[in-house]
Amino acid sequence: MEIIADIPVRKTNHSSISEVDFNKLEFGKYIADHMLVCDYAGGEWKQPQIVPYGNLSLSPSALALHYGQTVFEGMKAFRMHDGRINIFRMEKHYDRFVKSLQRMCMAVPTKDIFMDGLVQLISVDEAWVPTQQGHALYLRPFVFASEARFGVKVSDEYRFIIFTGPVPALYADPIKVKVETNYIRAARGGTGFAKCGGNYGASFLPTQNARLAGYDQVLWTDAKENKFIEESGMMNVMFVINDTLVTAPLSDSILDGVTRDSLLTLANDMGYKTEERAIAITELEQAFKSGTITEAFGAGTAAVVAPIKTININGIDCMLPEYDENKLMFTLKNKLEQIRLGMEADVHGWNYII
């Protein structure tokens, strides 16, 4: 990709990077010095700008605050072994961003604004990209309806913002999950595949209930029958059953995870058997009884893989075997990390190197 034009930059006079202990990062705590801002009005996107990160001035009647037109992406940039910076699967993330925005009837930033904006913003805040193994610069592009009007309508004005922040790996230790059969995350025909704010807000109560019961996350089931596993918390979920990597098929109630796609691709490249199919709760129960389930894990941008040690099914805790570094999830994670860091060939063209 060729940068079409330089985006105007107004740099901060007071960098906060000295306040960050890069050896003790917390996910979501630190935000880099600058953000990209671009407004949509009058049927077109205006000139994007890179400005110091700061609070927004927003009308109380901004439509996003009332009717939920807000969509985001979650991405990462990595410090490669030679010091260069890699934005991972930028095109795939943009394509998913577009689908989410279209589902919410929102204006779509052009690919040039999205990609040039990311590249130039990261270049301005290059010092914020961690060098520690497993750490990354998290990238948060999002759009919200900014029109000041309180009637129920599709907004005619939007604001596109990108901010970034250094993060550690998430869910390094195995987690406990509870199969959720009362509440649902998404229904067919809904917005489950879109990264819109309402999907996340609606998940808080069942997740909070699960945590009060001693679990870290929930395993969501389908909205129609509550019989089939769909996702784990805000991640896709994968199982190794009978030496096969199994995950639910994509649909309009399941997020098209970039990490999910990457892990499946690598598993196939490496000769492992994979299946994208419906996974019934009863199948999981039987797999535990027969000992044919050997791994379960969430897959997502934040965690890459989140090992699952316990699955509560109908009130019964089912325990996974102890994990070691030879398990498939870690083999795939390590392969993916080696590609991101430039230690192995990027045969799929996933890396965009600054």
Contacts in CASP RR format, 6 or more apart in sequence:
PFRMAT RR
TARGET T0000
AUTHOR 0000-0000-0000
METHOD contacts of the structure
MODEL  1
MEIIADIPVRKTNHSSISEVDFNKLEFGKYIADHMLVCDYAGGEWKQPQI
VPYGNLSLSPSALALHYGQTVFEGMKAFRMHDGRINIFRMEKHYDRFVKS
LQRMCMAVPTKDIFMDGLVQLISVDEAWVPTQQGHALYLRPFVFASEARF
GVKVSDEYRFIIFTGPVPALYADPIKVKVETNYIRAARGGTGFAKCGGNY
GASFLPTQNARLAGYDQVLWTDAKENKFIEESGMMNVMFVINDTLVTAPL
SDSILDGVTRDSLLTLANDMGYKTEERAIAITELEQAFKSGTITEAFGAG
TAAVVAPIKTININGIDCMLPEYDENKLMFTLKNKLEQIRLGMEADVHGW
NYII
1 115 0 8 1.000
1 116 0 8 1.000
1 119 0 8 1.000
1 352 0 8 1.000
3 116 0 8 1.000
3 119 0 8 1.000
3 120 0 8 1.000
4 112 0 8 1.000
4 116 0 8 1.000
5 116 0 8 1.000
6 120 0 8 1.000
7 36 0 8 1.000
7 47 0 8 1.000
7 48 0 8 1.000
7 49 0 8 1.000
7 50 0 8 1.000
7 116 0 8 1.000
7 117 0 8 1.000
7 120 0 8 1.000
8 47 0 8 1.000
8 49 0 8 1.000
8 50 0 8 1.000
9 34 0 8 1.000
9 49 0 8 1.000
9 50 0 8 1.000
9 51 0 8 1.000
9 120 0 8 1.000
9 124 0 8 1.000
10 49 0 8 1.000
10 50 0 8 1.000
10 51 0 8 1.000
10 52 0 8 1.000
11 33 0 8 1.000
11 34 0 8 1.000
11 52 0 8 1.000
11 124 0 8 1.000
12 33 0 8 1.000
12 34 0 8 1.000
12 52 0 8 1.000
12 53 0 8 1.000
13 52 0 8 1.000
15 33 0 8 1.000
16 30 0 8 1.000
16 33 0 8 1.000
17 32 0 8 1.000
17 33 0 8 1.000
17 127 0 8 1.000
17 128 0 8 1.000
19 30 0 8 1.000
20 30 0 8 1.000
20 128 0 8 1.000
20 166 0 8 1.000
22 130 0 8 1.000
22 131 0 8 1.000
22 132 0 8 1.000
22 135 0 8 1.000
22 166 0 8 1.000
23 132 0 8 1.000
25 130 0 8 1.000
25 135 0 8 1.000
25 166 0 8 1.000
25 167 0 8 1.000
25 168 0 8 1.000
26 168 0 8 1.000
27 138 0 8 1.000
27 167 0 8 1.000
27 168 0 8 1.000
27 170 0 8 1.000
27 302 0 8 1.000
28 138 0 8 1.000
28 165 0 8 1.000
28 167 0 8 1.000
30 165 0 8 1.000
30 166 0 8 1.000
31 53 0 8 1.000
31 163 0 8 1.000
31 164 0 8 1.000
31 165 0 8 1.000
32 53 0 8 1.000
32 125 0 8 1.000
32 128 0 8 1.000
32 137 0 8 1.000
32 163 0 8 1.000
32 164 0 8 1.000
32 165 0 8 1.000
32 166 0 8 1.000
33 52 0 8 1.000
33 53 0 8 1.000
33 124 0 8 1.000
33 125 0 8 1.000
33 128 0 8 1.000
34 50 0 8 1.000
34 51 0 8 1.000
34 52 0 8 1.000
34 53 0 8 1.000
34 121 0 8 1.000
34 124 0 8 1.000
34 125 0 8 1.000
35 50 0 8 1.000
35 51 0 8 1.000
35 52 0 8 1.000
35 53 0 8 1.000
35 54 0 8 1.000
35 121 0 8 1.000
35 161 0 8 1.000
35 162 0 8 1.000
35 163 0 8 1.000
36 48 0 8 1.000
36 49 0 8 1.000
36 50 0 8 1.000
36 117 0 8 1.000
36 118 0 8 1.000
36 120 0 8 1.000
36 121 0 8 1.000
36 160 0 8 1.000
36 161 0 8 1.000
36 162 0 8 1.000
36 163 0 8 1.000
37 48 0 8 1.000
37 49 0 8 1.000
37 50 0 8 1.000
37 51 0 8 1.000
37 159 0 8 1.000
37 160 0 8 1.000
37 161 0 8 1.000
38 45 0 8 1.000
38 46 0 8 1.000
38 47 0 8 1.000
38 48 0 8 1.000
38 49 0 8 1.000
38 109 0 8 1.000
38 113 0 8 1.000
38 159 0 8 1.000
38 160 0 8 1.000
38 161 0 8 1.000
39 45 0 8 1.000
39 46 0 8 1.000
39 146 0 8 1.000
39 157 0 8 1.000
39 158 0 8 1.000
39 159 0 8 1.000
39 160 0 8 1.000
40 46 0 8 1.000
40 107 0 8 1.000
40 109 0 8 1.000
40 157 0 8 1.000
40 158 0 8 1.000
40 159 0 8 1.000
40 160 0 8 1.000
41 156 0 8 1.000
41 157 0 8 1.000
42 156 0 8 1.000
42 157 0 8 1.000
43 107 0 8 1.000
43 156 0 8 1.000
45 107 0 8 1.000
45 109 0 8 1.000
45 110 0 8 1.000
45 113 0 8 1.000
45 160 0 8 1.000
48 113 0 8 1.000
48 116 0 8 1.000
48 117 0 8 1.000
48 160 0 8 1.000
50 117 0 8 1.000
50 120 0 8 1.000
50 121 0 8 1.000
50 124 0 8 1.000
53 163 0 8 1.000
56 159 0 8 1.000
58 65 0 8 1.000
58 146 0 8 1.000
59 146 0 8 1.000
59 148 0 8 1.000
61 148 0 8 1.000
61 149 0 8 1.000
61 150 0 8 1.000
62 144 0 8 1.000
62 145 0 8 1.000
62 146 0 8 1.000
62 147 0 8 1.000
62 148 0 8 1.000
63 69 0 8 1.000
63 145 0 8 1.000
63 146 0 8 1.000
63 147 0 8 1.000
63 148 0 8 1.000
63 149 0 8 1.000
63 150 0 8 1.000
63 151 0 8 1.000
63 153 0 8 1.000
63 155 0 8 1.000
64 70 0 8 1.000
64 144 0 8 1.000
64 145 0 8 1.000
64 146 0 8 1.000
64 155 0 8 1.000
66 150 0 8 1.000
66 151 0 8 1.000
67 145 0 8 1.000
67 152 0 8 1.000
68 104 0 8 1.000
68 145 0 8 1.000
68 196 0 8 1.000
68 197 0 8 1.000
68 198 0 8 1.000
69 104 0 8 1.000
69 105 0 8 1.000
69 106 0 8 1.000
69 144 0 8 1.000
69 145 0 8 1.000
69 154 0 8 1.000
69 155 0 8 1.000
69 158 0 8 1.000
70 104 0 8 1.000
70 142 0 8 1.000
70 143 0 8 1.000
70 144 0 8 1.000
70 145 0 8 1.000
70 196 0 8 1.000
70 197 0 8 1.000
70 198 0 8 1.000
71 97 0 8 1.000
71 100 0 8 1.000
71 101 0 8 1.000
71 104 0 8 1.000
71 106 0 8 1.000
71 142 0 8 1.000
71 143 0 8 1.000
71 144 0 8 1.000
71 194 0 8 1.000
71 195 0 8 1.000
71 196 0 8 1.000
71 197 0 8 1.000
72 140 0 8 1.000
72 141 0 8 1.000
72 142 0 8 1.000
72 143 0 8 1.000
72 195 0 8 1.000
72 197 0 8 1.000
73 93 0 8 1.000
73 94 0 8 1.000
73 96 0 8 1.000
73 97 0 8 1.000
73 100 0 8 1.000
73 139 0 8 1.000
73 140 0 8 1.000
73 141 0 8 1.000
73 142 0 8 1.000
73 195 0 8 1.000
74 93 0 8 1.000
74 138 0 8 1.000
74 139 0 8 1.000
74 140 0 8 1.000
74 141 0 8 1.000
74 195 0 8 1.000
74 301 0 8 1.000
74 302 0 8 1.000
75 87 0 8 1.000
75 88 0 8 1.000
75 89 0 8 1.000
75 90 0 8 1.000
75 93 0 8 1.000
75 118 0 8 1.000
75 138 0 8 1.000
75 139 0 8 1.000
75 140 0 8 1.000
75 141 0 8 1.000
75 301 0 8 1.000
76 87 0 8 1.000
76 88 0 8 1.000
76 136 0 8 1.000
76 137 0 8 1.000
76 138 0 8 1.000
76 139 0 8 1.000
76 167 0 8 1.000
76 301 0 8 1.000
77 85 0 8 1.000
77 86 0 8 1.000
77 87 0 8 1.000
77 88 0 8 1.000
77 122 0 8 1.000
77 129 0 8 1.000
77 136 0 8 1.000
77 137 0 8 1.000
77 139 0 8 1.000
77 164 0 8 1.000
77 354 0 8 1.000
78 85 0 8 1.000
78 86 0 8 1.000
78 88 0 8 1.000
78 129 0 8 1.000
78 136 0 8 1.000
78 137 0 8 1.000
78 340 0 8 1.000
78 341 0 8 1.000
79 85 0 8 1.000
79 129 0 8 1.000
79 130 0 8 1.000
79 131 0 8 1.000
79 341 0 8 1.000
80 86 0 8 1.000
80 340 0 8 1.000
80 341 0 8 1.000
80 342 0 8 1.000
80 353 0 8 1.000
81 341 0 8 1.000
81 342 0 8 1.000
81 343 0 8 1.000
82 342 0 8 1.000
83 131 0 8 1.000
84 353 0 8 1.000
84 354 0 8 1.000
85 122 0 8 1.000
85 126 0 8 1.000
85 129 0 8 1.000
85 137 0 8 1.000
85 353 0 8 1.000
85 354 0 8 1.000
86 340 0 8 1.000
86 341 0 8 1.000
86 342 0 8 1.000
86 351 0 8 1.000
86 352 0 8 1.000
86 353 0 8 1.000
86 354 0 8 1.000
87 118 0 8 1.000
87 119 0 8 1.000
87 122 0 8 1.000
87 139 0 8 1.000
87 351 0 8 1.000
87 352 0 8 1.000
87 353 0 8 1.000
87 354 0 8 1.000
88 340 0 8 1.000
88 350 0 8 1.000
88 351 0 8 1.000
88 352 0 8 1.000
89 258 0 8 1.000
89 262 0 8 1.000
89 350 0 8 1.000
90 115 0 8 1.000
90 118 0 8 1.000
90 352 0 8 1.000
92 258 0 8 1.000
92 261 0 8 1.000
92 350 0 8 1.000
93 258 0 8 1.000
94 111 0 8 1.000
94 114 0 8 1.000
94 115 0 8 1.000
96 195 0 8 1.000
96 256 0 8 1.000
96 257 0 8 1.000
96 258 0 8 1.000
97 108 0 8 1.000
97 114 0 8 1.000
97 141 0 8 1.000
97 195 0 8 1.000
98 108 0 8 1.000
99 193 0 8 1.000
99 194 0 8 1.000
99 256 0 8 1.000
100 193 0 8 1.000
100 194 0 8 1.000
100 195 0 8 1.000
100 196 0 8 1.000
101 107 0 8 1.000
101 108 0 8 1.000
101 143 0 8 1.000
102 108 0 8 1.000
103 191 0 8 1.000
103 193 0 8 1.000
103 194 0 8 1.000
103 196 0 8 1.000
104 191 0 8 1.000
104 194 0 8 1.000
104 196 0 8 1.000
105 154 0 8 1.000
106 143 0 8 1.000
106 145 0 8 1.000
106 155 0 8 1.000
106 158 0 8 1.000
107 143 0 8 1.000
107 158 0 8 1.000
109 143 0 8 1.000
109 160 0 8 1.000
113 160 0 8 1.000
114 141 0 8 1.000
115 352 0 8 1.000
117 162 0 8 1.000
118 139 0 8 1.000
118 141 0 8 1.000
118 162 0 8 1.000
119 352 0 8 1.000
119 354 0 8 1.000
121 162 0 8 1.000
121 164 0 8 1.000
122 129 0 8 1.000
122 137 0 8 1.000
122 139 0 8 1.000
122 164 0 8 1.000
122 354 0 8 1.000
123 354 0 8 1.000
125 137 0 8 1.000
125 164 0 8 1.000
126 354 0 8 1.000
128 137 0 8 1.000
128 164 0 8 1.000
128 165 0 8 1.000
128 166 0 8 1.000
129 136 0 8 1.000
129 137 0 8 1.000
129 166 0 8 1.000
130 136 0 8 1.000
130 137 0 8 1.000
130 166 0 8 1.000
132 168 0 8 1.000
134 168 0 8 1.000
134 169 0 8 1.000
134 337 0 8 1.000
135 166 0 8 1.000
135 167 0 8 1.000
135 168 0 8 1.000
135 169 0 8 1.000
136 166 0 8 1.000
136 167 0 8 1.000
137 164 0 8 1.000
137 165 0 8 1.000
137 166 0 8 1.000
137 167 0 8 1.000
138 164 0 8 1.000
138 165 0 8 1.000
138 166 0 8 1.000
138 167 0 8 1.000
138 302 0 8 1.000
139 162 0 8 1.000
139 164 0 8 1.000
140 162 0 8 1.000
140 163 0 8 1.000
140 164 0 8 1.000
141 160 0 8 1.000
141 161 0 8 1.000
141 162 0 8 1.000
142 160 0 8 1.000
142 161 0 8 1.000
142 162 0 8 1.000
143 158 0 8 1.000
143 159 0 8 1.000
143 160 0 8 1.000
143 161 0 8 1.000
144 158 0 8 1.000
144 159 0 8 1.000
145 155 0 8 1.000
145 157 0 8 1.000
145 158 0 8 1.000
146 155 0 8 1.000
146 157 0 8 1.000
146 158 0 8 1.000
146 159 0 8 1.000
147 155 0 8 1.000
147 156 0 8 1.000
147 157 0 8 1.000
147 158 0 8 1.000
149 155 0 8 1.000
167 302 0 8 1.000
169 303 0 8 1.000
169 304 0 8 1.000
170 302 0 8 1.000
170 303 0 8 1.000
170 306 0 8 1.000
171 216 0 8 1.000
171 298 0 8 1.000
171 302 0 8 1.000
171 303 0 8 1.000
171 306 0 8 1.000
171 307 0 8 1.000
173 307 0 8 1.000
174 307 0 8 1.000
174 308 0 8 1.000
174 309 0 8 1.000
174 320 0 8 1.000
174 323 0 8 1.000
175 216 0 8 1.000
175 217 0 8 1.000
175 306 0 8 1.000
175 307 0 8 1.000
175 308 0 8 1.000
175 309 0 8 1.000
175 310 0 8 1.000
176 214 0 8 1.000
176 215 0 8 1.000
176 216 0 8 1.000
176 308 0 8 1.000
176 309 0 8 1.000
176 310 0 8 1.000
176 311 0 8 1.000
176 312 0 8 1.000
176 317 0 8 1.000
177 210 0 8 1.000
177 215 0 8 1.000
177 216 0 8 1.000
177 217 0 8 1.000
177 218 0 8 1.000
177 219 0 8 1.000
177 232 0 8 1.000
177 233 0 8 1.000
177 308 0 8 1.000
177 310 0 8 1.000
177 311 0 8 1.000
177 312 0 8 1.000
178 210 0 8 1.000
178 213 0 8 1.000
178 215 0 8 1.000
178 217 0 8 1.000
178 218 0 8 1.000
178 219 0 8 1.000
178 311 0 8 1.000
178 312 0 8 1.000
179 218 0 8 1.000
179 219 0 8 1.000
179 221 0 8 1.000
179 229 0 8 1.000
179 281 0 8 1.000
179 284 0 8 1.000
179 311 0 8 1.000
179 312 0 8 1.000
179 313 0 8 1.000
179 314 0 8 1.000
180 206 0 8 1.000
180 210 0 8 1.000
180 218 0 8 1.000
180 219 0 8 1.000
180 220 0 8 1.000
180 221 0 8 1.000
181 221 0 8 1.000
181 226 0 8 1.000
181 281 0 8 1.000
181 314 0 8 1.000
182 206 0 8 1.000
182 226 0 8 1.000
183 205 0 8 1.000
183 206 0 8 1.000
183 218 0 8 1.000
184 220 0 8 1.000
184 221 0 8 1.000
184 222 0 8 1.000
184 223 0 8 1.000
184 226 0 8 1.000
185 192 0 8 1.000
185 199 0 8 1.000
185 202 0 8 1.000
185 203 0 8 1.000
185 220 0 8 1.000
185 223 0 8 1.000
185 230 0 8 1.000
185 231 0 8 1.000
185 233 0 8 1.000
185 253 0 8 1.000
186 192 0 8 1.000
186 193 0 8 1.000
186 199 0 8 1.000
186 220 0 8 1.000
186 223 0 8 1.000
186 230 0 8 1.000
186 252 0 8 1.000
186 253 0 8 1.000
186 254 0 8 1.000
187 223 0 8 1.000
187 224 0 8 1.000
187 253 0 8 1.000
188 223 0 8 1.000
188 224 0 8 1.000
188 251 0 8 1.000
188 252 0 8 1.000
188 253 0 8 1.000
189 252 0 8 1.000
189 253 0 8 1.000
190 252 0 8 1.000
190 253 0 8 1.000
191 198 0 8 1.000
191 199 0 8 1.000
192 199 0 8 1.000
192 252 0 8 1.000
192 253 0 8 1.000
192 254 0 8 1.000
192 255 0 8 1.000
193 250 0 8 1.000
193 251 0 8 1.000
193 252 0 8 1.000
193 253 0 8 1.000
193 254 0 8 1.000
193 255 0 8 1.000
193 256 0 8 1.000
195 255 0 8 1.000
200 234 0 8 1.000
203 218 0 8 1.000
203 233 0 8 1.000
203 234 0 8 1.000
206 218 0 8 1.000
207 217 0 8 1.000
207 218 0 8 1.000
207 233 0 8 1.000
210 216 0 8 1.000
210 217 0 8 1.000
210 218 0 8 1.000
215 310 0 8 1.000
215 312 0 8 1.000
217 232 0 8 1.000
217 233 0 8 1.000
218 232 0 8 1.000
218 233 0 8 1.000
219 229 0 8 1.000
219 231 0 8 1.000
219 232 0 8 1.000
219 233 0 8 1.000
219 237 0 8 1.000
219 311 0 8 1.000
220 229 0 8 1.000
220 230 0 8 1.000
220 231 0 8 1.000
220 232 0 8 1.000
220 233 0 8 1.000
221 227 0 8 1.000
221 228 0 8 1.000
221 229 0 8 1.000
221 230 0 8 1.000
221 281 0 8 1.000
222 228 0 8 1.000
222 230 0 8 1.000
222 253 0 8 1.000
223 253 0 8 1.000
227 280 0 8 1.000
227 281 0 8 1.000
227 282 0 8 1.000
228 248 0 8 1.000
228 278 0 8 1.000
228 279 0 8 1.000
228 280 0 8 1.000
228 281 0 8 1.000
229 237 0 8 1.000
229 248 0 8 1.000
229 279 0 8 1.000
229 280 0 8 1.000
229 281 0 8 1.000
229 284 0 8 1.000
230 237 0 8 1.000
230 248 0 8 1.000
230 253 0 8 1.000
230 254 0 8 1.000
231 237 0 8 1.000
231 248 0 8 1.000
231 254 0 8 1.000
231 255 0 8 1.000
232 298 0 8 1.000
232 306 0 8 1.000
232 308 0 8 1.000
234 302 0 8 1.000
235 259 0 8 1.000
235 298 0 8 1.000
235 299 0 8 1.000
235 300 0 8 1.000
235 302 0 8 1.000
235 303 0 8 1.000
235 306 0 8 1.000
236 247 0 8 1.000
236 248 0 8 1.000
236 254 0 8 1.000
236 255 0 8 1.000
236 257 0 8 1.000
236 259 0 8 1.000
236 260 0 8 1.000
236 298 0 8 1.000
236 299 0 8 1.000
236 300 0 8 1.000
237 247 0 8 1.000
237 248 0 8 1.000
237 296 0 8 1.000
237 297 0 8 1.000
237 298 0 8 1.000
237 299 0 8 1.000
237 308 0 8 1.000
238 245 0 8 1.000
238 246 0 8 1.000
238 247 0 8 1.000
238 260 0 8 1.000
238 263 0 8 1.000
238 295 0 8 1.000
238 296 0 8 1.000
238 297 0 8 1.000
238 298 0 8 1.000
238 299 0 8 1.000
238 329 0 8 1.000
239 245 0 8 1.000
239 246 0 8 1.000
239 247 0 8 1.000
239 279 0 8 1.000
239 284 0 8 1.000
239 287 0 8 1.000
239 293 0 8 1.000
239 295 0 8 1.000
239 296 0 8 1.000
240 246 0 8 1.000
240 293 0 8 1.000
240 294 0 8 1.000
240 295 0 8 1.000
240 296 0 8 1.000
240 327 0 8 1.000
240 328 0 8 1.000
240 329 0 8 1.000
241 283 0 8 1.000
241 287 0 8 1.000
241 292 0 8 1.000
241 293 0 8 1.000
241 294 0 8 1.000
242 287 0 8 1.000
242 292 0 8 1.000
243 273 0 8 1.000
243 294 0 8 1.000
244 272 0 8 1.000
244 273 0 8 1.000
244 274 0 8 1.000
244 275 0 8 1.000
245 263 0 8 1.000
245 264 0 8 1.000
245 267 0 8 1.000
245 272 0 8 1.000
245 273 0 8 1.000
245 274 0 8 1.000
245 275 0 8 1.000
245 328 0 8 1.000
246 274 0 8 1.000
246 275 0 8 1.000
246 276 0 8 1.000
246 277 0 8 1.000
246 279 0 8 1.000
247 260 0 8 1.000
247 264 0 8 1.000
247 274 0 8 1.000
247 275 0 8 1.000
247 276 0 8 1.000
247 279 0 8 1.000
247 299 0 8 1.000
248 254 0 8 1.000
248 276 0 8 1.000
248 277 0 8 1.000
248 278 0 8 1.000
248 279 0 8 1.000
249 276 0 8 1.000
249 277 0 8 1.000
249 278 0 8 1.000
250 256 0 8 1.000
250 276 0 8 1.000
257 299 0 8 1.000
257 300 0 8 1.000
258 300 0 8 1.000
258 301 0 8 1.000
259 299 0 8 1.000
259 300 0 8 1.000
259 301 0 8 1.000
259 304 0 8 1.000
259 305 0 8 1.000
259 336 0 8 1.000
260 299 0 8 1.000
260 300 0 8 1.000
262 336 0 8 1.000
262 350 0 8 1.000
263 299 0 8 1.000
263 305 0 8 1.000
263 332 0 8 1.000
263 333 0 8 1.000
263 336 0 8 1.000
264 274 0 8 1.000
264 276 0 8 1.000
265 348 0 8 1.000
266 332 0 8 1.000
266 335 0 8 1.000
266 336 0 8 1.000
267 274 0 8 1.000
267 328 0 8 1.000
267 332 0 8 1.000
268 274 0 8 1.000
269 347 0 8 1.000
270 331 0 8 1.000
270 332 0 8 1.000
270 335 0 8 1.000
272 328 0 8 1.000
281 313 0 8 1.000
281 314 0 8 1.000
284 293 0 8 1.000
284 311 0 8 1.000
284 313 0 8 1.000
284 318 0 8 1.000
285 313 0 8 1.000
285 318 0 8 1.000
287 293 0 8 1.000
288 311 0 8 1.000
288 313 0 8 1.000
288 318 0 8 1.000
293 320 0 8 1.000
294 320 0 8 1.000
294 321 0 8 1.000
294 327 0 8 1.000
295 307 0 8 1.000
295 320 0 8 1.000
295 323 0 8 1.000
295 327 0 8 1.000
295 328 0 8 1.000
295 329 0 8 1.000
296 307 0 8 1.000
296 308 0 8 1.000
296 311 0 8 1.000
296 320 0 8 1.000
297 305 0 8 1.000
297 306 0 8 1.000
297 307 0 8 1.000
297 308 0 8 1.000
297 329 0 8 1.000
298 305 0 8 1.000
298 306 0 8 1.000
298 308 0 8 1.000
299 305 0 8 1.000
299 306 0 8 1.000
300 306 0 8 1.000
304 333 0 8 1.000
304 336 0 8 1.000
304 337 0 8 1.000
305 329 0 8 1.000
305 330 0 8 1.000
305 332 0 8 1.000
305 333 0 8 1.000
307 323 0 8 1.000
307 327 0 8 1.000
307 329 0 8 1.000
308 320 0 8 1.000
309 319 0 8 1.000
309 320 0 8 1.000
309 323 0 8 1.000
310 317 0 8 1.000
310 318 0 8 1.000
310 319 0 8 1.000
310 320 0 8 1.000
311 317 0 8 1.000
311 318 0 8 1.000
311 320 0 8 1.000
312 318 0 8 1.000
323 329 0 8 1.000
323 330 0 8 1.000
335 344 0 8 1.000
338 344 0 8 1.000
339 345 0 8 1.000
339 346 0 8 1.000
339 350 0 8 1.000
339 351 0 8 1.000
340 350 0 8 1.000
340 351 0 8 1.000
342 351 0 8 1.000
END
